[in-house]
Amino acid sequence: MNTKTMTQPLINRPGFWRVAAPLVIGVFLLLAWQVVCTLLEVPPYLVPTPVVIGKTLASDWGMLLDSLLVTLKITFLAFAFAVLLGVAIAFLFVQSRFIEISFFPYAIILQVTPIVAIAPLIIIWVKDTTAALTVCATIMALFPIISNTTLGLRSVNPGLLNLFRLNKATRWQTLRRLRIPSALPYFFGGLRISSGLALIGAVVAEFVAGTGGTGSGLAYQILQAGFQLNIPRLFAALLLITLTGILLFWMMSALSRAMLAGWHESEMG
């Protein structure tokens, strides 16, 4: 932050409203929720108020935290595998148009196939529950990495590409010095999407595993709360999943700003 920005009033600083505006809207919506449920005397087993959800979250924190850690473990494992596999596949695709047009449709198949439809098969085929859930979530998170990274590696300035060719740059030099820097904004965009999909994939897979009598993640807690009509706990678990998704997106956005702010226009200003 430069000296000029530091001397500005807080309300005029560039990042103030980026944080304050969503918080104001969120507080307003929570207050409206609380007031409407209180005035209409909506029972907690139908729609609990934010105060009831907060009390439930505090009273059941130990159990919900343990379940959150299980879900986070699956999410981060799946996200890591999706990044490694997605980048490797994108590098392979960019080496040859023939390879890309031959195999890219199968990447699309992974994206459009509903994970809830194939998760039961994966859980049957893979005996270890953690591994099965990780495979399901990885499939869910893989396509944005492949698609965005491939697009970025292809989206190079033609003039710069011709310059590299005139200077007889090797394929590796072109990849390292031109294609990879050009692909970084696309790659980080893929990370923001993929991180959320990894969480969704983990939760969906846990739902499938939970219906089979196995599971200890947040999805399993939601299932159990639904069976027991413990709606406040159900909402508390949903809240944790939502906050986790927001945190993952924020982490990927912060990583993008840290890597691109000094040179790329998408993160400048």
N, C-alpha and C positions, 0 to 999 in steps of 0.2 A: 504494500500500500504506500503510495507516494505521499509527500508532505502536503500537497494541495488537497488530496482526499481526506487526510487526517484533520485538516483545519475546517472542513465543511461541517455544518450541522448534521447530526445523526440522520435526520429525516431526508436529507438531500444526498446522502451517500449512495453509490450505485447498488450496493448489495443489501441495503436496508429493506426496501419493499419486496425484494425477492424472498426474504424470510418472513417479514411482518405481514404481508398481504395474505399468504396462505394460513398463517396462524390466526389472524383475525377472523377469516371465514370459518376456519375449523372451530374456534371458540363459539362463534355465533350459531353454527349448526348444532353443536353439543348443547348449548343453552336452549335452543328451540326444541330439540329432542326431549330434554328434561322437562321443560314447561308443558309441552303437549301431552306427554305421558302422565304427568302429574295431574293436569287439569281433567283429562279424560279418564283418569283412574285406570289406566291400562295395567293389568296384572303382570307381574314379572315373568310368569311362565309363558306369556305371549311376546311381549317386547319389554325387556328390562331397561331401566333408565341408565344413563351414564354413571350415576352415583352407585347404583346397585352393581353394575359391571365392575366399577373400580373396587368396591368392597370385596367382590368375589375374586377379583384378580389378586388382591392382597391376601385374602384368607387361603386361597388355593395356590399361592405363588410357588411353593416348593415343588408340588406335583407338576404344575404347568411349566416351570423352568426346566425340570428334568426332561419333559417331553419336547420342549423347545430345543434343547441341546441335541436330542436325537434327530430332529428335523434339520437342524443346522448342519449336523455332520453329513447327512445325506446330500443336502444342498451344496455344500462346499466341495464334497468329493465329486459330485456330478458336474459342477461348474468347472472344476479343474480339468476333468477328463474331456469335457466339451471343448474347452479352450485348446488343449493339446491336440486333440483329434481334428478339430475344426481348422486350426492354423496349418497343420500338416497336410490336410486334404486340400486346402486353398493353395498352398505352395505347389502341390502336385498339379492342380488344375491349371495354374498359370503357366506351367511349363509347356503345355500343348493344348491348342484348341480342340484337337481330336479327343484328348483325354477328358476335357471338360464337358464336351457335348455328349460323350459316351456315358459318363458317370453322374453328371449333375441331376438328371431326372430321378435317380435313385435317392439322392439327398432330398429332393422334393417329396418323394414318397414317405420318407421318414417324418417330414414336417406335417404332411396332410393326414397321415394315419392317426386316428384318435388314440392317445396313449392309454385311455381307460379301456380300450378294446383289446390291446395287446399286453397290458400289464398282467392280467391273470396268467397268460401263457408264460411270460418271463418269470413270474414268481414260481410257477410249476417247474420250469426248466432249470432255473438257478436255485440250488438248494439253500444257499446262504441268504438269509433275508436281507441283510445290509447290502450285499452285492446285487441282489435282484432289484431293490429299491433304487440303488445307484444307477443301474443300467437303464431303468425306466426314466429317471430324471435326466440322465445324460442324453438319451434320445430326444427328449423334449427340448433340451437347451442347445443342441448341436447345430441346427440349421442356421440360426442367425450368425454364428461365427463363420461358418463356411461361406454363406452368401455375402456378408458384408466384407470379409477379408478378401475374397475372390474379386469382388467389385473394386475394392480399393487397390489391389495389386494390378488390376487392368486399367484403372483410371489414372494413367500417368500422362504428363504433358508430352504430346507427340514431338515437339521441338527438342525437348530434353532427351527423349528416347533416341531420336536421330543423332543428337550430339554424342551420346554414349556409343552408338554404332559407328560413327565416324572415327571415334577415338579407339575403336576396336576393343571396347570393354567386354569382358567375359560375361557369361550369363550370371555367374555368382556376383560379380561387381555391380551389374545392373540391378540385380535383385536387392542387394544390400544397401546400395547408395541411392537408388532411385525408387524402386517399386515399394520397398518396405516403408520409407518415410512418407510416401504418397498414400499408403494404405492405412496409416495409423489412425486418422480421424474416423475412417469407416470401421476399423477394428474396434475402437473404443465405443462407437455407436452400437456395434454388435454385442459388446460386453454388457452394456446397460440393458439390452433386451434379454440376453441370455441368462443373466443373473436372476432376473425375475422368473423366467421360464424354468430355471433349475429348481427354484422354490416351489412353483406350481407343480412341476413334475414329481417332486418329492412328496408333496401333500397328496396328490392324486394316487400315487403308488401306495402311500400309507393307507389311504382309504380302502384300496383293493385288498391290501394285506390285512387290514383291520377287520374287514368283513369275513375274512377266513380265520379269525381268531388269533391273529398275530399282529403285534404292533405296540409301540409305546410312544409314538410321536404325537404331535399336536392333532393330526387328523384322527388318530385313534381316540384322543380325548373328546374331540367333537362328536364322533360316533357314539361314544359312551354317554356323553351329556345329552345327546338327542334321545337315546333309548330311555334314559332316566328322567327325561323332561326337565333336566337341569339347564334351562335356557341361559341364565346368567353366566354359567361356566362355559357354555358353548360360545357366547359372545366374547367372553374373555379370551378364549383360545383364538377366535377369529381376529381379535384385536392384536394379539401377539404376532400372528401370521402377517397381518397388514403392516404392522410396524417393522417387522423383519424385511418385508419387501421394499418398503421405503428406505430403510437403512442400506440395503444392498444397492439400490439405485443411486443413493447419495454417495456411497463409497466409490462406485464406478465413475460417477460424474466428477468426484474429487480427483480420482486417478487421471481421468482425461484432462482436467484442467492443469494438473501438475506436469503432465507430459507434453501438452500442446500449447499452454498459455504463452510461452516465450516466442513462438514462431508461426502458429497457425491461426488464421482469422476466425475460426469457429469458436475459439476460447479466448479471444483478445477483446478487451473493452468490457 
